[in-house]
Amino acid sequence: PDGCVSAEWICPPGGESFEGIVHGGLLATALDSAMIHALFARGIVARTGELTVRYRNPVRIGERVTVVAKYCAGMPPLHRLEAEIRHAGLLCAKATGKFMAVAT
């Protein structure tokens, strides 16, 4: 009802960029996927048009993080969303995205 979706995620071994640190590309993928699922929850099928990611704190392999995405605004077919990844309340990464709805 609030336009948000969330999930817990643990990156398994092998997803490092530096020893023990989750690769930023995997974090970007998790943020993008969360925003797409926030659109799916609204019955909207869309493709990523723009993704901006800010990395704040590293995520370590094996740490449980929470990924949250929320719908911000839309003027169909364009939709704007935000997402973040947190570990123990600490902001690790955040993203904004613009998505273009596609005909189904």
Disulfide bonds with the S-S distance in Angstrom:
none
